[in-house]
Amino acid sequence: ESSLLPSLLPIRQSTDSPLLLACLTRNSGLVRLMCSKGEGCGVDPNTHASLGGHFHHPVMFALERSQPGEDFEEEIMGFGEQWVEGLSLLQTLSEAGADLQLVRRDGHNLLSL
């Protein structure tokens, strides 16, 4: 007798940071909401977090995602919007208590990127 329910594959729990995923979408409202809920959501704007197996600081991640990619000529038209969204994310993270004086391991900070 065959089962009516298909066999279910094991569900893999994501280790990606919800805050970094919100930063990736450049949605300041979502970032603000997550930060306002604080530890209940597991969100701390000063904690290095994982996304795609790599660790990032939310402030640096937001800034790096605001810059044009390698194909600069194709992205130049949308760069202004990306920059405004990136600055909005930085402001939101700052208002949530993120450390804007952060220095990365390689010596870079917000002003040197």
ZIDATA-V104768 format. One record per residue. RES is the residue in one small letter. PHI is phi in whole degrees, 0 to 359 (NA if undefined). PSI is psi in whole degrees, 0 to 359 (NA if undefined). Layout:
((RES	PHI	PSI) (RES	PHI	PSI))
This chain:
((e	NA	125) (s	274	149) (s	285	143) (l	283	338) (l	265	132) (p	291	153) (s	293	137) (l	264	136) (l	285	150) (p	298	139) (i	273	126) (r	268	122) (q	282	132) (s	286	142) (t	254	6) (d	289	141) (s	289	126) (p	300	324) (l	293	317) (l	293	325) (l	297	320) (a	294	320) (c	296	323) (l	299	326) (t	279	352) (r	59	35) (n	259	95) (s	298	324) (g	298	318) (l	293	318) (v	299	316) (r	299	315) (l	298	313) (m	297	318) (c	290	329) (s	289	335) (k	277	344) (g	60	223) (e	297	336) (g	300	332) (c	261	358) (g	73	27) (v	249	124) (d	224	116) (p	292	355) (n	252	8) (t	257	131) (h	297	136) (a	225	163) (s	261	140) (l	212	119) (g	64	28) (g	84	2) (h	244	146) (f	262	140) (h	221	154) (h	266	133) (p	307	322) (v	295	312) (m	294	320) (f	299	315) (a	298	317) (l	292	315) (e	297	327) (r	281	354) (s	269	348) (q	268	152) (p	294	154) (g	279	199) (e	292	326) (d	270	71) (f	302	318) (e	299	322) (e	286	332) (e	264	351) (i	300	326) (m	293	325) (g	266	2) (f	296	320) (g	301	317) (e	294	318) (q	299	318) (w	295	315) (v	298	316) (e	296	320) (g	296	317) (l	294	323) (s	297	319) (l	297	316) (l	299	318) (q	297	316) (t	298	315) (l	296	321) (s	297	315) (e	298	333) (a	274	0) (g	103	12) (a	293	144) (d	278	110) (l	274	355) (q	268	9) (l	305	138) (v	240	127) (r	287	168) (r	301	330) (d	275	5) (g	92	354) (h	280	148) (n	230	188) (l	301	324) (l	283	338) (s	265	355) (l	275	NA))
